[in-house]
Amino acid sequence: MTDHPVTPDGRYFVVRGRLWRCSDPALTDEQRSALVSELMAARRAVRTGLKSGRHEAVRDARSCVDEAKRALGERGPPWWSDGAPDLNRHMARTTRYADWFRSIEQTD
């Protein structure tokens, strides 16, 4: 999936010390692939709109990015059902993953 470390419960990956929610593992490979393709196309549309100064196109493309990320489970309600809070975008060192994060930092 990624070259970034993933929390032991598989809910987040870490980039520069920050937690980012992983895609919903219940998605099939085909679903995930299709959604990632949609996400990448939407991100390209954002870039194109920004370069051309087309603000409405950028707004529409960003909406498509959000839709794809929600469908992937990376935004919106968490895909897990055990009641654990969503720590997306939190610094790993300030969460319940702090000990785990310290242990992987020391091995880099």
N, C-alpha and C positions, 0 to 999 in steps of 0.2 A: 504494500500500500504506500508506504512512505519511508524515507530514510531517517525520519525523526523518531525519537523515542515515544512509545505508546504506553500509557498508564497500565498497570497490571490488570485493571478491569476492562480495558479496551474502550473506554469512553472518550479519551482525549489523546491527542498527540501534542508534543511540546516543541515550540519554536521560540528560540531566544528566551526561554524561561516561562513562556506564557502557554496556558492550556487552550487548545482549540478542539472543539467537539468533532469526533470521528463520525463518519457516515453510519447510518443505521445498519447493523450487521444482518438484520432480517431481510434486507434487500437482496434480490438475486443478483448474480453477476451481470445478467443482461439488463436488469433495471438500473443498476449502478452505472454501467457503461453508458446507457442511453442518457441518464441524467447528467453524467459528467460531460458528455458531448454537448448537451444543451447548455450547461454551465459555461463551458469554454466558448461556445458560440456567442453567448450573451456577454461574456467578458470582452471578446473581440469587438462586439458591437459597441460596448461602452468606450473602448479605446478609439474606435473609428469616429464615434460621435464627438468625443472630446477633441480629437484632432481637427475635425471639421467645424467645431463650434456649434453643432446642432444640439441645443439644450433639450429639446423635446425627445430627440432620439436617445440621448444619454439617460434621461429619466425613464423612458420605456425599457431600455436595455438593463438598467439597474433593477427595475422591477422583475425582469426575467431572471437576473442573477439571484435575486431573493427567492423567487419561486423555486428555482432549481435547488438552491441550498436548503430550503424548507423540505422539499421532496426527498432530498438526500438524508434529512434528519440532522443537518448541521446547524440549523436555526429553528426557532419555534419551540414547541414543547419538547422536552427531552424524550428520547425513544425508549429509555428504560422506565420501569414501572415500580421500582422499589422505594420511591419517595425521596431518593437522594437529590440534593439540590444540583442545579446546573451551574457549573463553575467555568463555563466557557469564557475565555478571555481573561481569567484570573491568573495571577502569577502563581506558578506551581509552589513556590516556596512559602506562600501564605495560605495554603489549603491543606486538606487532609492528605495530600500527596507529597507533602514537604519532605518527609523522611525518605521516601522512595526517590524523589528528585535529587536530594543530596547524595544518595548512594550512586546514582548514575552519573552525576557530575564528577564524582571522584574517580570514575573509571575512564573518563574521556582523556 
